[in-house]
Amino acid sequence: MQKGAEHDKERAFTLNSYASFLAGSKKLKEAEAALQEALGIDPKSAMFHLNLGNLQDQAGRKDDALKSYLKTLELDPKNVNALYNLGLLHVEMGKLNEAKLSFTEALKLSPDDTDTQKQLDLVTKKIGGTQP
């Protein structure tokens, strides 16, 4: 892999890609280590935080995933993927009102997203309310 400060960004992206490969191979600890190294190089990368959240969610570490998704949104408030994944996580955690808010925000940014609309409809039905 790339070495030296002049190659930091490339190294971070390579580590992120490698983490995706490892996660696909069910090597979650190794994937997380690669992502943590990437974040050590570029801690302000919303994409790396989002991928870390996805990995943590996949590993069943819901609280850690929540923190990572929230960090993603802190860095990139209009990150539709983070909003959608946060909504799904809230559903898994039984936080339906929070899920509804996340899906609603995602739909504001991407109004034609049918998957998000379906999730919002399901959550709204479970809550027993109407959509905003």
C-alpha positions as CSV (number, residue, x, y, z in Angstrom):
1,M,0.0,0.0,0.0
2,Q,0.9,3.6,-0.4
3,K,3.3,5.1,2.2
4,G,4.2,8.6,3.1
5,A,2.1,11.7,3.9
6,E,1.7,12.6,0.2
7,H,-0.2,9.4,-0.3
8,D,-2.4,9.6,2.8
9,K,-5.7,10.1,1.0
10,E,-5.0,7.3,-1.5
11,R,-4.0,5.0,1.4
12,A,-7.2,5.8,3.3
13,F,-9.4,5.0,0.2
14,T,-7.5,1.8,-0.4
15,L,-8.1,0.8,3.3
16,N,-11.8,1.6,2.9
17,S,-12.0,-0.6,-0.2
18,Y,-10.1,-3.3,1.5
19,A,-12.5,-3.1,4.5
20,S,-15.4,-3.6,2.1
21,F,-13.7,-6.7,0.6
22,L,-13.0,-8.1,4.1
23,A,-16.6,-7.4,5.3
24,G,-17.9,-9.2,2.2
25,S,-15.7,-12.1,3.2
26,K,-17.2,-12.1,6.7
27,K,-13.9,-10.9,8.3
28,L,-15.5,-8.2,10.3
29,K,-12.8,-7.6,12.9
30,E,-10.2,-7.2,10.1
31,A,-12.5,-5.0,8.2
32,E,-13.1,-2.8,11.2
33,A,-9.3,-2.5,11.8
34,A,-8.8,-1.4,8.2
35,L,-11.6,1.2,8.6
36,Q,-10.3,2.5,11.9
37,E,-6.9,2.9,10.2
38,A,-8.5,4.8,7.3
39,L,-10.3,7.0,9.9
40,G,-7.0,7.6,11.6
41,I,-5.8,9.1,8.3
42,D,-9.0,11.0,7.4
43,P,-11.3,11.3,10.5
44,K,-13.6,13.7,8.7
45,S,-14.6,11.3,6.0
46,A,-18.3,10.8,6.2
47,M,-18.0,7.8,3.9
48,F,-15.6,6.0,6.2
49,H,-17.9,6.7,9.2
50,L,-20.9,5.4,7.2
51,N,-19.1,2.3,6.2
52,L,-18.0,1.7,9.9
53,G,-21.6,2.1,11.0
54,N,-22.7,-0.5,8.4
55,L,-20.0,-2.9,9.6
56,Q,-20.9,-2.4,13.2
57,D,-24.6,-2.9,12.4
58,Q,-23.7,-6.1,10.5
59,A,-21.7,-7.3,13.6
60,G,-24.7,-6.7,15.8
61,R,-23.2,-3.7,17.6
62,K,-26.2,-1.4,17.3
63,D,-25.1,1.3,19.8
64,D,-21.7,1.6,18.0
65,A,-23.5,1.7,14.6
66,L,-25.8,4.5,15.9
67,K,-22.8,6.6,17.0
68,S,-21.1,6.1,13.6
69,Y,-24.3,7.0,11.6
70,L,-24.7,10.1,13.8
71,K,-21.1,11.1,13.2
72,T,-21.7,10.6,9.4
73,L,-24.6,13.0,9.6
74,E,-22.6,15.5,11.7
75,L,-20.0,15.6,8.9
76,D,-22.6,15.4,6.1
77,P,-26.1,16.3,7.2
78,K,-27.5,15.5,3.7
79,N,-26.1,12.0,3.5
80,V,-29.2,10.1,2.3
81,N,-27.6,6.7,2.9
82,A,-26.8,7.5,6.5
83,L,-30.4,8.8,7.1
84,Y,-31.8,5.6,5.5
85,N,-29.5,3.3,7.5
86,L,-30.2,5.2,10.7
87,G,-33.9,4.7,10.1
88,L,-33.4,1.0,9.6
89,L,-31.3,0.8,12.8
90,H,-33.9,2.7,14.7
91,V,-36.6,0.2,13.5
92,E,-34.3,-2.7,14.7
93,M,-33.9,-0.9,18.1
94,G,-37.7,-0.4,18.4
95,K,-37.4,3.4,18.1
96,L,-40.1,3.9,15.6
97,N,-40.6,7.7,16.0
98,E,-36.9,8.2,15.4
99,A,-37.0,5.9,12.4
100,K,-39.9,7.9,11.0
101,L,-37.9,11.1,11.4
102,S,-34.9,9.6,9.7
103,F,-36.9,8.3,6.7
104,T,-38.8,11.6,6.4
105,E,-35.5,13.5,6.3
106,A,-34.1,11.1,3.7
107,L,-37.2,11.5,1.5
108,K,-36.9,15.3,1.6
109,L,-33.4,14.9,0.1
110,S,-34.4,12.1,-2.3
111,P,-38.1,12.3,-2.9
112,D,-38.3,9.6,-5.5
113,D,-36.6,6.9,-3.4
114,T,-39.2,4.1,-3.3
115,D,-37.3,2.0,-0.7
116,T,-37.3,4.9,1.7
117,Q,-41.0,5.6,1.0
118,K,-41.8,1.9,1.7
119,Q,-39.9,2.0,5.0
120,L,-41.6,5.2,6.0
121,D,-45.0,3.8,5.2
122,L,-44.3,0.6,7.3
123,V,-43.1,2.7,10.3
124,T,-46.0,5.1,10.0
125,K,-48.4,2.1,9.9
126,K,-46.8,0.6,13.0
127,I,-46.9,3.8,14.9
128,G,-50.5,4.3,13.8
129,G,-50.1,7.8,12.6
130,T,-50.1,9.7,9.4
131,Q,-47.1,10.8,7.4
132,P,-45.9,14.4,7.7
